[in-house]
């Protein structure tokens, strides 16, 4: 499984960005997809996840502002609205192998929220 993130960049507070994750290889609709982020000096944290059944889960810090969606097995998106400086981080796409603890990661995309 290969994952490639795109869409990061510099945005002012209150702005919006949409991140994309393109998947290839042995990816199927059964894989759960997620976005994580890691800010400097902090641990990687879950931002949002979506199961193969379309059930979504969000981290407390982004509830009501971010929306995760997927287009079958090939793409996953993260719509980010009302961005705050504390959302600044490297955002990573993750695919979870169904029925296992195996996960795949992309290389990450930088999101910087600053005026």
N, C-alpha and C positions, 0 to 999 in steps of 0.2 A: 504494500500500500504506500503510495506517495501522496503527500499533501503539500499544496503550495498556496500560501496566503498572499493576498494583495489588498490594496485599498487604504493602507495606513498613510499617515501624514501629519502635518501640523494644522491645527484647527483652533480658533479662538473659543473661549468659554461660551457655552450656550449653543455652540455649533453642532453639526451632525456629520457623521461619516458612515459609510457602509463597507464593511470588510467582507471579502470573499475568500472561500477556501475551495480550491479545485482539487478533486480527488482522482487518482488513477491507480491502476494495478488491480489487485484482488479486493476491491471495495464492493460491497453490496448494500442493498437497502436494509440489511439486518444490522449493520454497524450503527451504533449510537454515535452521534457527532457532538462535539462540544467546542467551546471557546474557553481558553484560560488566559490569564495575563500575569505578568510578573514585572513589578516595579523595582527600581534599583534598591537593593538592601532588603527586599521583602520576599516572602515565599510566593511561589506560584499559586494562584487561586482560581477557582472555578468562576467563570463569568456567566455562562449559559450552556445548556445542553438540550438536545432533542433526541428522543429515542426513535427506533424504527417505526413505532406506532404513532409518532407525532406528539408525544407527551413532552412538554418543555419544563425546564427548571432553571431558575435564575439565582445568582448570588444576591444577597440582601442589598448590596451597594448599588446595584444596577436595576433593580425591579422598577418597572414603570417607565424606564428610560431606554432600555435596550430590548431588541427583539431578535430572536434566533429563528431561522427558517432553513429549509433544505429543499433542494430540487433533486429528488431521487437520491441516487448514490453518488452523483457526480459533483455536486456543489452544495456548500453550506454558506449561509450568510449571517452577518451580524449587523443589524441596523442600530446605530448608536445615536441617540438624540440627547439634547440638553447636556452636552458633555461638560465635565468639570476638570479642573487641573488635576485632581486626584485620580482621574481615569488614565492619566499618562502612564504608559507601560508598553512592554512588548506583548503583543497578543498572539497566541498560538492556537492553531487548529488541532484538534485531537479526534481520532477515530478509535472506538473501542471494539475490539474483536468480540463478536457475540459469544457468550458462554465461557469466556476466559478472562484473565486479568491482563491480557495483552493490549497495549495501546500504541498507536502510531502518532507521531508528532510532525508538524510542519516546522519550517525554519524560523517562523515568527515574522511579524510586521510591526514596526514601531508606530505608536500613536502618541502624539504630543499635543496636549491641550494647554495653550498659553496665549496670552495677548501680546 
